[in-house]
Amino acid sequence: MTWFNSLATWKQVVIVGLLLLVIVPLIYNLGYNLGSFLAQSGG
């Protein structure tokens, strides 16, 4: 069952990688938009 364990680990790595690929740009865009909004509102 070692191949199953390695397969499960591989799937876990792929899922985490995809989550990071989605979440990191979202957080970056959110911070960038927030900074632009604060700058425009005279902050």
N, CA, C and O atoms as a Maestro MAE file, in Angstrom:
{
 s_m_m2io_version
 :::
 2.0.0
}

f_m_ct {
 s_m_title
 :::
 protein
 m_atom[172] {
  # First column is atom index #
  i_m_mmod_type
  r_m_x_coord
  r_m_y_coord
  r_m_z_coord
  i_m_residue_number
  s_m_chain_name
  s_m_pdb_residue_name
  s_m_pdb_atom_name
  i_m_atomic_number
  :::
  1 25 0.831 -1.212 0.000 1 A "MET " " N  " 7
  2 3 0.000 0.000 0.000 1 A "MET " " CA " 6
  3 2 0.863 1.259 0.000 1 A "MET " " C  " 6
  4 15 0.354 2.365 0.183 1 A "MET " " O  " 8
  5 25 2.169 1.090 -0.205 2 A "THR " " N  " 7
  6 3 3.040 2.263 -0.173 2 A "THR " " CA " 6
  7 2 2.748 3.179 -1.359 2 A "THR " " C  " 6
  8 15 2.845 4.401 -1.237 2 A "THR " " O  " 8
  9 25 2.393 2.597 -2.503 3 A "TRP " " N  " 7
  10 3 2.101 3.433 -3.678 3 A "TRP " " CA " 6
  11 2 0.852 4.270 -3.439 3 A "TRP " " C  " 6
  12 15 0.733 5.383 -3.952 3 A "TRP " " O  " 8
  13 25 -0.081 3.726 -2.655 4 A "PHE " " N  " 7
  14 3 -1.298 4.480 -2.342 4 A "PHE " " CA " 6
  15 2 -0.966 5.664 -1.446 4 A "PHE " " C  " 6
  16 15 -1.493 6.761 -1.636 4 A "PHE " " O  " 8
  17 25 -0.094 5.442 -0.470 5 A "ASN " " N  " 7
  18 3 0.304 6.522 0.436 5 A "ASN " " CA " 6
  19 2 1.026 7.624 -0.338 5 A "ASN " " C  " 6
  20 15 0.777 8.810 -0.121 5 A "ASN " " O  " 8
  21 25 1.913 7.227 -1.232 6 A "SER " " N  " 7
  22 3 2.647 8.227 -2.009 6 A "SER " " CA " 6
  23 2 1.698 8.972 -2.945 6 A "SER " " C  " 6
  24 15 1.874 10.163 -3.198 6 A "SER " " O  " 8
  25 25 0.692 8.263 -3.455 7 A "LEU " " N  " 7
  26 3 -0.284 8.900 -4.338 7 A "LEU " " CA " 6
  27 2 -1.121 9.906 -3.562 7 A "LEU " " C  " 6
  28 15 -1.404 10.998 -4.056 7 A "LEU " " O  " 8
  29 25 -1.516 9.540 -2.347 8 A "ALA " " N  " 7
  30 3 -2.303 10.443 -1.507 8 A "ALA " " CA " 6
  31 2 -1.475 11.689 -1.170 8 A "ALA " " C  " 6
  32 15 -1.990 12.807 -1.179 8 A "ALA " " O  " 8
  33 25 -0.193 11.483 -0.875 9 A "THR " " N  " 7
  34 3 0.677 12.613 -0.553 9 A "THR " " CA " 6
  35 2 0.829 13.518 -1.775 9 A "THR " " C  " 6
  36 15 0.828 14.743 -1.659 9 A "THR " " O  " 8
  37 25 0.960 12.894 -2.950 10 A "TRP " " N  " 7
  38 3 1.103 13.659 -4.189 10 A "TRP " " CA " 6
  39 2 -0.142 14.492 -4.441 10 A "TRP " " C  " 6
  40 15 -0.049 15.658 -4.825 10 A "TRP " " O  " 8
  41 25 -1.313 13.891 -4.226 11 A "LYS " " N  " 7
  42 3 -2.566 14.635 -4.397 11 A "LYS " " CA " 6
  43 2 -2.629 15.799 -3.417 11 A "LYS " " C  " 6
  44 15 -3.075 16.891 -3.768 11 A "LYS " " O  " 8
  45 25 -2.180 15.559 -2.187 12 A "GLN " " N  " 7
  46 3 -2.204 16.606 -1.167 12 A "GLN " " CA " 6
  47 2 -1.324 17.777 -1.602 12 A "GLN " " C  " 6
  48 15 -1.711 18.939 -1.471 12 A "GLN " " O  " 8
  49 25 -0.144 17.461 -2.116 13 A "VAL " " N  " 7
  50 3 0.779 18.508 -2.562 13 A "VAL " " CA " 6
  51 2 0.164 19.312 -3.707 13 A "VAL " " C  " 6
  52 15 0.281 20.536 -3.747 13 A "VAL " " O  " 8
  53 25 -0.492 18.612 -4.639 14 A "VAL " " N  " 7
  54 3 -1.116 19.295 -5.780 14 A "VAL " " CA " 6
  55 2 -2.242 20.207 -5.309 14 A "VAL " " C  " 6
  56 15 -2.368 21.340 -5.775 14 A "VAL " " O  " 8
  57 25 -3.063 19.709 -4.379 15 A "ILE " " N  " 7
  58 3 -4.184 20.506 -3.866 15 A "ILE " " CA " 6
  59 2 -3.671 21.750 -3.157 15 A "ILE " " C  " 6
  60 15 -4.187 22.848 -3.369 15 A "ILE " " O  " 8
  61 25 -2.655 21.580 -2.313 16 A "VAL " " N  " 7
  62 3 -2.089 22.725 -1.590 16 A "VAL " " CA " 6
  63 2 -1.488 23.721 -2.582 16 A "VAL " " C  " 6
  64 15 -1.640 24.932 -2.422 16 A "VAL " " O  " 8
  65 25 -0.808 23.207 -3.600 17 A "GLY " " N  " 7
  66 3 -0.211 24.072 -4.608 17 A "GLY " " CA " 6
  67 2 -1.258 24.885 -5.355 17 A "GLY " " C  " 6
  68 15 -1.084 26.082 -5.585 17 A "GLY " " O  " 8
  69 25 -2.358 24.216 -5.734 18 A "LEU " " N  " 7
  70 3 -3.434 24.917 -6.439 18 A "LEU " " CA " 6
  71 2 -4.074 25.965 -5.543 18 A "LEU " " C  " 6
  72 15 -4.391 27.065 -5.996 18 A "LEU " " O  " 8
  73 25 -4.265 25.625 -4.273 19 A "LEU " " N  " 7
  74 3 -4.852 26.584 -3.332 19 A "LEU " " CA " 6
  75 2 -3.961 27.815 -3.219 19 A "LEU " " C  " 6
  76 15 -4.449 28.945 -3.207 19 A "LEU " " O  " 8
  77 25 -2.642 27.586 -3.136 20 A "LEU " " N  " 7
  78 3 -1.720 28.716 -3.034 20 A "LEU " " CA " 6
  79 2 -1.765 29.564 -4.306 20 A "LEU " " C  " 6
  80 15 -1.732 30.793 -4.244 20 A "LEU " " O  " 8
  81 25 -1.840 28.892 -5.463 21 A "LEU " " N  " 7
  82 3 -1.890 29.625 -6.732 21 A "LEU " " CA " 6
  83 2 -3.128 30.507 -6.814 21 A "LEU " " C  " 6
  84 15 -3.108 31.553 -7.463 21 A "LEU " " O  " 8
  85 25 -4.209 30.085 -6.154 22 A "VAL " " N  " 7
  86 3 -5.449 30.865 -6.184 22 A "VAL " " CA " 6
  87 2 -5.457 31.924 -5.091 22 A "VAL " " C  " 6
  88 15 -5.840 33.070 -5.331 22 A "VAL " " O  " 8
  89 25 -5.031 31.537 -3.884 23 A "ILE " " N  " 7
  90 3 -5.161 32.420 -2.720 23 A "ILE " " CA " 6
  91 2 -4.139 33.558 -2.741 23 A "ILE " " C  " 6
  92 15 -4.475 34.698 -2.419 23 A "ILE " " O  " 8
  93 25 -2.896 33.255 -3.116 24 A "VAL " " N  " 7
  94 3 -1.853 34.285 -3.069 24 A "VAL " " CA " 6
  95 2 -2.176 35.481 -3.973 24 A "VAL " " C  " 6
  96 15 -2.081 36.620 -3.516 24 A "VAL " " O  " 8
  97 25 -2.557 35.259 -5.253 25 A "PRO " " N  " 7
  98 3 -2.929 36.412 -6.084 25 A "PRO " " CA " 6
  99 2 -4.133 37.165 -5.541 25 A "PRO " " C  " 6
  100 15 -4.200 38.389 -5.652 25 A "PRO " " O  " 8
  101 25 -5.096 36.440 -4.947 26 A "LEU " " N  " 7
  102 3 -6.275 37.104 -4.383 26 A "LEU " " CA " 6
  103 2 -5.870 38.032 -3.257 26 A "LEU " " C  " 6
  104 15 -6.330 39.172 -3.187 26 A "LEU " " O  " 8
  105 25 -5.006 37.545 -2.372 27 A "ILE " " N  " 7
  106 3 -4.561 38.362 -1.240 27 A "ILE " " CA " 6
  107 2 -3.748 39.552 -1.753 27 A "ILE " " C  " 6
  108 15 -3.878 40.668 -1.250 27 A "ILE " " O  " 8
  109 25 -2.903 39.298 -2.766 28 A "TYR " " N  " 7
  110 3 -2.083 40.371 -3.319 28 A "TYR " " CA " 6
  111 2 -2.957 41.450 -3.948 28 A "TYR " " C  " 6
  112 15 -2.741 42.641 -3.723 28 A "TYR " " O  " 8
  113 25 -3.950 41.027 -4.743 29 A "ASN " " N  " 7
  114 3 -4.855 41.984 -5.384 29 A "ASN " " CA " 6
  115 2 -5.667 42.741 -4.351 29 A "ASN " " C  " 6
  116 15 -5.890 43.944 -4.490 29 A "ASN " " O  " 8
  117 25 -6.111 42.043 -3.316 30 A "LEU " " N  " 7
  118 3 -6.901 42.690 -2.271 30 A "LEU " " CA " 6
  119 2 -6.078 43.774 -1.581 30 A "LEU " " C  " 6
  120 15 -6.569 44.880 -1.355 30 A "LEU " " O  " 8
  121 25 -4.837 43.462 -1.250 31 A "GLY " " N  " 7
  122 3 -3.972 44.439 -0.601 31 A "GLY " " CA " 6
  123 2 -3.662 45.609 -1.520 31 A "GLY " " C  " 6
  124 15 -3.606 46.757 -1.079 31 A "GLY " " O  " 8
  125 25 -3.462 45.314 -2.802 32 A "TYR " " N  " 7
  126 3 -3.162 46.372 -3.767 32 A "TYR " " CA " 6
  127 2 -4.360 47.300 -3.940 32 A "TYR " " C  " 6
  128 15 -4.207 48.521 -3.959 32 A "TYR " " O  " 8
  129 25 -5.551 46.719 -4.065 33 A "ASN " " N  " 7
  130 3 -6.770 47.520 -4.223 33 A "ASN " " CA " 6
  131 2 -7.040 48.341 -2.974 33 A "ASN " " C  " 6
  132 15 -7.459 49.495 -3.063 33 A "ASN " " O  " 8
  133 25 -6.801 47.753 -1.814 34 A "LEU " " N  " 7
  134 3 -7.022 48.467 -0.559 34 A "LEU " " CA " 6
  135 2 -6.066 49.657 -0.463 34 A "LEU " " C  " 6
  136 15 -6.462 50.745 -0.045 34 A "LEU " " O  " 8
  137 25 -4.810 49.445 -0.852 35 A "GLY " " N  " 7
  138 3 -3.832 50.529 -0.824 35 A "GLY " " CA " 6
  139 2 -4.205 51.642 -1.786 35 A "GLY " " C  " 6
  140 15 -4.073 52.820 -1.456 35 A "GLY " " O  " 8
  141 25 -4.674 51.275 -2.981 36 A "SER " " N  " 7
  142 3 -5.089 52.282 -3.960 36 A "SER " " CA " 6
  143 2 -6.291 53.058 -3.454 36 A "SER " " C  " 6
  144 15 -6.367 54.275 -3.622 36 A "SER " " O  " 8
  145 25 -7.237 52.348 -2.830 37 A "PHE " " N  " 7
  146 3 -8.443 52.996 -2.310 37 A "PHE " " CA " 6
  147 2 -8.083 53.988 -1.213 37 A "PHE " " C  " 6
  148 15 -8.603 55.103 -1.182 37 A "PHE " " O  " 8
  149 25 -7.193 53.582 -0.314 38 A "LEU " " N  " 7
  150 3 -6.787 54.470 0.773 38 A "LEU " " CA " 6
  151 2 -6.034 55.677 0.225 38 A "LEU " " C  " 6
  152 15 -6.194 56.787 0.732 38 A "LEU " " O  " 8
  153 25 -5.215 55.472 -0.803 39 A "ALA " " N  " 7
  154 3 -4.461 56.578 -1.379 39 A "ALA " " CA " 6
  155 2 -5.404 57.565 -2.073 39 A "ALA " " C  " 6
  156 15 -5.209 58.777 -1.982 39 A "ALA " " O  " 8
  157 25 -6.422 57.050 -2.762 40 A "GLN " " N  " 7
  158 3 -7.359 57.921 -3.468 40 A "GLN " " CA " 6
  159 2 -8.239 58.697 -2.496 40 A "GLN " " C  " 6
  160 15 -8.637 59.827 -2.781 40 A "GLN " " O  " 8
  161 25 -8.543 58.093 -1.348 41 A "SER " " N  " 7
  162 3 -9.429 58.756 -0.384 41 A "SER " " CA " 6
  163 2 -8.654 59.731 0.503 41 A "SER " " C  " 6
  164 15 -9.183 60.216 1.503 41 A "SER " " O  " 8
  165 25 -7.403 60.019 0.140 42 A "GLY " " N  " 7
  166 3 -6.621 61.016 0.868 42 A "GLY " " CA " 6
  167 2 -5.982 60.472 2.133 42 A "GLY " " C  " 6
  168 15 -5.692 61.228 3.060 42 A "GLY " " O  " 8
  169 25 -5.762 59.159 2.178 43 A "GLY " " N  " 7
  170 3 -5.187 58.552 3.373 43 A "GLY " " CA " 6
  171 2 -3.692 58.685 3.428 43 A "GLY " " C  " 6
  172 15 -3.065 58.219 4.379 43 A "GLY " " O  " 8
  :::
 }
 m_bond[171] {
  # First column is bond index #
  i_m_from
  i_m_to
  i_m_order
  :::
  1 1 2 1
  2 2 3 1
  3 3 4 2
  4 3 5 1
  5 5 6 1
  6 6 7 1
  7 7 8 2
  8 7 9 1
  9 9 10 1
  10 10 11 1
  11 11 12 2
  12 11 13 1
  13 13 14 1
  14 14 15 1
  15 15 16 2
  16 15 17 1
  17 17 18 1
  18 18 19 1
  19 19 20 2
  20 19 21 1
  21 21 22 1
  22 22 23 1
  23 23 24 2
  24 23 25 1
  25 25 26 1
  26 26 27 1
  27 27 28 2
  28 27 29 1
  29 29 30 1
  30 30 31 1
  31 31 32 2
  32 31 33 1
  33 33 34 1
  34 34 35 1
  35 35 36 2
  36 35 37 1
  37 37 38 1
  38 38 39 1
  39 39 40 2
  40 39 41 1
  41 41 42 1
  42 42 43 1
  43 43 44 2
  44 43 45 1
  45 45 46 1
  46 46 47 1
  47 47 48 2
  48 47 49 1
  49 49 50 1
  50 50 51 1
  51 51 52 2
  52 51 53 1
  53 53 54 1
  54 54 55 1
  55 55 56 2
  56 55 57 1
  57 57 58 1
  58 58 59 1
  59 59 60 2
  60 59 61 1
  61 61 62 1
  62 62 63 1
  63 63 64 2
  64 63 65 1
  65 65 66 1
  66 66 67 1
  67 67 68 2
  68 67 69 1
  69 69 70 1
  70 70 71 1
  71 71 72 2
  72 71 73 1
  73 73 74 1
  74 74 75 1
  75 75 76 2
  76 75 77 1
  77 77 78 1
  78 78 79 1
  79 79 80 2
  80 79 81 1
  81 81 82 1
  82 82 83 1
  83 83 84 2
  84 83 85 1
  85 85 86 1
  86 86 87 1
  87 87 88 2
  88 87 89 1
  89 89 90 1
  90 90 91 1
  91 91 92 2
  92 91 93 1
  93 93 94 1
  94 94 95 1
  95 95 96 2
  96 95 97 1
  97 97 98 1
  98 98 99 1
  99 99 100 2
  100 99 101 1
  101 101 102 1
  102 102 103 1
  103 103 104 2
  104 103 105 1
  105 105 106 1
  106 106 107 1
  107 107 108 2
  108 107 109 1
  109 109 110 1
  110 110 111 1
  111 111 112 2
  112 111 113 1
  113 113 114 1
  114 114 115 1
  115 115 116 2
  116 115 117 1
  117 117 118 1
  118 118 119 1
  119 119 120 2
  120 119 121 1
  121 121 122 1
  122 122 123 1
  123 123 124 2
  124 123 125 1
  125 125 126 1
  126 126 127 1
  127 127 128 2
  128 127 129 1
  129 129 130 1
  130 130 131 1
  131 131 132 2
  132 131 133 1
  133 133 134 1
  134 134 135 1
  135 135 136 2
  136 135 137 1
  137 137 138 1
  138 138 139 1
  139 139 140 2
  140 139 141 1
  141 141 142 1
  142 142 143 1
  143 143 144 2
  144 143 145 1
  145 145 146 1
  146 146 147 1
  147 147 148 2
  148 147 149 1
  149 149 150 1
  150 150 151 1
  151 151 152 2
  152 151 153 1
  153 153 154 1
  154 154 155 1
  155 155 156 2
  156 155 157 1
  157 157 158 1
  158 158 159 1
  159 159 160 2
  160 159 161 1
  161 161 162 1
  162 162 163 1
  163 163 164 2
  164 163 165 1
  165 165 166 1
  166 166 167 1
  167 167 168 2
  168 167 169 1
  169 169 170 1
  170 170 171 1
  171 171 172 2
  :::
 }
}
